Amino acid sequence: MEIFLGIDVGGSGVKGAIVNSTNGELMSERFRLDTPKYSTPENVAKTVRRVVKHFNYEGMIGCSFPTVVMHGRAKTHGNIHKSWLNVQVDELFEHVTGHPFVVHNDADLAGLAEMELGVGRGKMGKVIMITIGTGLGSGVFYDGVLIPNLELGRIFGKDGKPIEYYAGDRARKIKNLSWEKWGERFDFYLHHIVRVCSPDYFIFGGGASKKLDKFEDQITIDVPYEVAHFRNNAGIIGAAMAAKKAHFQENKFVLQ
């Protein structure tokens, strides 16, 4: 059994669990802390350290992170503080925790979990994982191979701003929208993606995916879709799988 700690840093929460990386089973209770409202590198790193200390764990840690990540460095600031731009995230977390870290984009790692162990297993063609959280994350796979850091939540919406500000779950909460009204916005977003990317299949993950029954009637795309098998734990599980691959220096899954 190959056990690794996976941590999922999001716009609203920092979550972690010990994971059996061969089947995705959580071997511990999930532990969650709120993401600091002032989500600077220093503050988030302290929160990550508290999550790590919660577990009696030694070894490589995987982390899914809500920005474009290239070679462990944040190349955007996403839905967290702008001071994250160009921070070497893996080295920062290693410094504050004393553990080796591997860090990749959150939706890419959620997609990894689903494509290797979840509902995407064996699916060929173009499969797009959409994580519906504070914003809208995306992991794009072609014939099972990841195309990293495709930020489909950043395409422009009706008002000329990134569409995740219009159709992400934060927008639903801020605007106090019903699931039905928000579902219309999400469907608008999906039609954009279908037109631009011509996917064969969608996988929906993230916190709002648990409520699919409340907005499914508003989805009108002609592309098949399914809720992620691992639901909101996909990021944690994908992070643990990335830790395993880094630990054993596997070459089957390569990220920038």
C-alpha positions as CSV (number, residue, x, y, z in Angstrom):
1,M,0.0,0.0,0.0
2,E,1.4,3.4,-1.0
3,I,0.2,6.1,1.5
4,F,0.7,9.8,0.9
5,L,-0.7,13.0,2.3
6,G,-2.6,15.1,-0.1
7,I,-3.5,18.8,0.5
8,D,-6.0,20.8,-1.5
9,V,-5.6,24.6,-1.2
10,G,-8.8,26.4,-2.4
11,G,-10.2,29.9,-2.3
12,S,-12.3,29.1,0.7
13,G,-10.6,26.2,2.5
14,V,-7.4,24.2,2.9
15,K,-8.2,20.5,3.1
16,G,-6.0,17.4,3.7
17,A,-6.1,13.7,4.2
18,I,-3.9,10.6,4.1
19,V,-4.7,8.7,0.9
20,N,-4.1,5.2,-0.4
21,S,-2.7,6.4,-3.8
22,T,-3.3,3.1,-5.5
23,N,-7.2,3.3,-5.2
24,G,-8.0,6.8,-3.9
25,E,-9.3,5.6,-0.6
26,L,-9.0,8.2,2.2
27,M,-7.2,6.5,5.1
28,S,-7.9,9.3,7.5
29,E,-10.7,11.7,8.2
30,R,-10.5,14.8,6.0
31,F,-9.2,17.8,8.0
32,R,-10.2,21.3,6.8
33,L,-9.3,24.9,7.8
34,D,-10.6,28.1,6.3
35,T,-8.4,29.8,3.8
36,P,-7.2,33.0,5.5
37,K,-9.3,36.0,4.3
38,Y,-6.0,37.8,3.7
39,S,-4.6,34.9,1.6
40,T,-1.0,36.0,1.3
41,P,1.8,33.4,0.9
42,E,2.8,33.8,4.5
43,N,-0.8,33.3,5.9
44,V,-1.7,30.4,3.6
45,A,1.7,28.7,4.3
46,K,0.9,28.9,8.1
47,T,-2.5,27.3,7.4
48,V,-0.9,24.5,5.3
49,R,1.6,23.9,8.2
50,R,-1.3,23.5,10.6
51,V,-2.9,21.0,8.3
52,V,0.3,19.0,8.0
53,K,0.8,19.0,11.8
54,H,-2.7,17.5,12.2
55,F,-1.4,14.3,10.7
56,N,1.2,11.9,12.0
57,Y,2.9,11.7,8.7
58,E,6.5,11.8,7.3
59,G,7.4,12.0,3.7
60,M,6.5,13.6,0.4
61,I,3.3,15.7,0.3
62,G,1.3,16.5,-2.7
63,C,-0.6,19.8,-3.0
64,S,-3.2,21.0,-5.4
65,F,-3.1,24.7,-5.8
66,P,-5.6,27.2,-7.3
67,T,-3.3,28.9,-9.8
68,V,-1.4,28.1,-13.0
69,V,1.6,26.2,-11.6
70,M,4.8,25.6,-13.7
71,H,7.7,23.8,-12.1
72,G,6.3,24.5,-8.7
73,R,5.9,28.2,-9.2
74,A,2.6,30.1,-9.3
75,K,2.3,31.9,-12.6
76,T,-1.0,33.6,-11.8
77,H,-2.8,34.5,-8.5
78,G,-6.2,33.0,-9.4
79,N,-8.7,33.5,-6.7
80,I,-6.2,34.1,-3.9
81,H,-4.0,37.1,-3.0
82,K,-2.2,38.8,-5.9
83,S,1.1,38.5,-4.0
84,W,1.2,34.8,-5.0
85,L,2.4,35.7,-8.5
86,N,5.8,34.1,-9.2
87,V,6.1,32.6,-5.7
88,Q,7.9,29.2,-5.7
89,V,5.1,27.4,-3.9
90,D,6.7,24.1,-3.4
91,E,9.8,25.6,-1.8
92,L,7.7,27.9,0.5
93,F,5.7,25.0,1.8
94,E,8.8,22.8,2.2
95,H,10.4,25.6,4.3
96,V,7.5,26.1,6.6
97,T,6.6,22.4,7.1
98,G,10.0,20.6,6.9
99,H,8.5,18.2,4.3
100,P,9.2,17.8,0.6
101,F,6.3,19.1,-1.5
102,V,5.1,18.7,-5.1
103,V,2.6,21.3,-6.2
104,H,0.4,21.4,-9.3
105,N,-2.7,23.1,-10.5
106,D,-5.8,22.0,-8.5
107,A,-8.1,21.1,-11.4
108,D,-5.3,19.2,-13.2
109,L,-4.8,17.1,-10.1
110,A,-8.5,16.6,-9.6
111,G,-8.7,15.4,-13.2
112,L,-5.7,13.1,-12.6
113,A,-7.6,11.3,-9.8
114,E,-10.7,10.9,-12.0
115,M,-8.9,9.9,-15.1
116,E,-6.8,7.2,-13.4
117,L,-9.0,6.0,-10.7
118,G,-12.5,7.5,-11.1
119,V,-15.2,8.0,-13.8
120,G,-12.7,9.1,-16.5
121,R,-10.8,5.8,-16.3
122,G,-10.5,4.3,-19.8
123,K,-12.2,7.3,-21.5
124,M,-10.5,8.4,-24.7
125,G,-10.8,11.5,-26.8
126,K,-11.0,14.9,-25.2
127,V,-12.2,14.8,-21.6
128,I,-12.6,18.0,-19.6
129,M,-12.8,18.1,-15.8
130,I,-14.6,21.2,-14.5
131,T,-14.2,21.9,-10.8
132,I,-17.0,24.2,-9.5
133,G,-15.6,25.9,-6.5
134,T,-14.9,29.6,-5.7
135,G,-14.1,29.9,-9.4
136,L,-14.2,27.4,-12.3
137,G,-11.2,25.2,-12.7
138,S,-10.5,22.9,-15.6
139,G,-8.3,19.9,-16.4
140,V,-8.1,18.9,-20.0
141,F,-7.1,15.4,-21.1
142,Y,-6.7,14.0,-24.6
143,D,-6.6,10.2,-24.9
144,G,-5.8,10.1,-21.2
145,V,-2.9,12.6,-21.4
146,L,-3.1,15.8,-19.5
147,I,-2.7,19.2,-21.3
148,P,-1.7,21.2,-18.2
149,N,-2.7,24.6,-17.0
150,L,-5.6,25.3,-19.4
151,E,-7.6,27.9,-17.4
152,L,-11.0,27.7,-19.1
153,G,-12.6,29.7,-16.3
154,R,-10.7,32.7,-17.5
155,I,-12.3,33.0,-20.9
156,F,-14.3,36.2,-21.1
157,G,-18.0,36.2,-20.2
158,K,-20.9,38.6,-21.0
159,D,-19.4,41.5,-19.2
160,G,-15.9,41.2,-20.5
161,K,-14.6,39.8,-17.2
162,P,-13.4,36.2,-16.6
163,I,-16.4,33.9,-16.9
164,E,-15.8,32.3,-13.5
165,Y,-16.8,35.6,-11.9
166,Y,-20.2,35.1,-13.5
167,A,-20.7,31.3,-13.3
168,G,-18.5,30.2,-10.4
169,D,-20.0,29.2,-7.1
170,R,-18.7,32.4,-5.4
171,A,-21.0,34.3,-7.9
172,R,-23.9,32.2,-6.8
173,K,-23.3,33.0,-3.2
174,I,-22.6,36.7,-3.7
175,K,-25.6,37.3,-5.9
176,N,-27.8,35.0,-3.7
177,L,-28.9,33.1,-6.8
178,S,-31.2,30.1,-6.7
179,W,-29.6,26.9,-8.0
180,E,-31.9,27.2,-11.0
181,K,-30.8,30.8,-11.9
182,W,-27.1,29.9,-11.2
183,G,-27.5,26.7,-13.3
184,E,-28.5,28.9,-16.3
185,R,-25.2,30.7,-15.9
186,F,-23.2,27.5,-15.6
187,D,-25.0,26.2,-18.7
188,F,-24.0,29.4,-20.6
189,Y,-20.3,28.7,-19.6
190,L,-20.5,25.0,-20.7
191,H,-21.8,26.1,-24.1
192,H,-18.8,28.4,-24.4
193,I,-16.5,25.5,-23.7
194,V,-18.3,23.2,-26.1
195,R,-17.9,25.8,-28.9
196,V,-14.2,26.4,-28.2
197,C,-12.9,22.9,-27.3
198,S,-15.4,20.4,-28.8
199,P,-15.0,17.9,-25.9
200,D,-16.2,14.3,-26.0
201,Y,-17.0,14.2,-22.3
202,F,-17.3,16.4,-19.2
203,I,-16.6,15.5,-15.6
204,F,-17.9,17.8,-12.9
205,G,-16.2,18.1,-9.6
206,G,-15.7,20.6,-6.8
207,G,-18.1,21.5,-4.0
208,A,-21.1,22.5,-6.1
209,S,-21.0,19.2,-8.0
210,K,-22.6,17.6,-4.9
211,K,-25.7,19.6,-5.7
212,L,-26.1,18.6,-9.4
213,D,-29.7,17.5,-8.8
214,K,-30.6,21.1,-8.0
215,F,-29.4,22.6,-11.3
216,E,-29.2,19.7,-13.8
217,D,-32.4,20.6,-15.5
218,Q,-30.7,23.8,-16.7
219,I,-27.9,22.0,-18.4
220,T,-28.6,21.9,-22.2
221,I,-25.3,20.9,-23.8
222,D,-25.3,17.8,-26.1
223,V,-22.1,16.4,-24.6
224,P,-22.3,13.6,-22.0
225,Y,-21.2,14.4,-18.5
226,E,-20.9,12.8,-15.1
227,V,-20.2,13.9,-11.6
228,A,-16.7,13.0,-10.3
229,H,-16.5,9.7,-8.4
230,F,-14.4,11.4,-5.7
231,R,-16.6,14.5,-5.6
232,N,-14.9,17.3,-3.6
233,N,-12.0,14.9,-2.5
234,A,-10.6,14.6,-6.0
235,G,-8.1,17.4,-5.5
236,I,-6.8,15.8,-2.3
237,I,-6.6,12.4,-4.0
238,G,-4.9,13.8,-7.1
239,A,-2.4,15.6,-4.9
240,A,-1.5,12.3,-3.1
241,M,-1.1,10.6,-6.5
242,A,1.2,13.4,-7.6
243,A,3.3,12.9,-4.4
244,K,3.5,9.2,-5.2
245,K,4.7,9.9,-8.7
246,A,7.3,12.4,-7.5
247,H,8.4,10.0,-4.8
248,F,9.0,7.2,-7.2
249,Q,10.1,9.6,-10.0
250,E,7.6,8.1,-12.4
251,N,7.4,9.5,-15.9
252,K,3.9,8.6,-16.8
253,F,2.4,11.9,-15.7
254,V,4.5,14.9,-16.5
255,L,3.5,18.5,-15.5
256,Q,5.3,21.7,-16.2
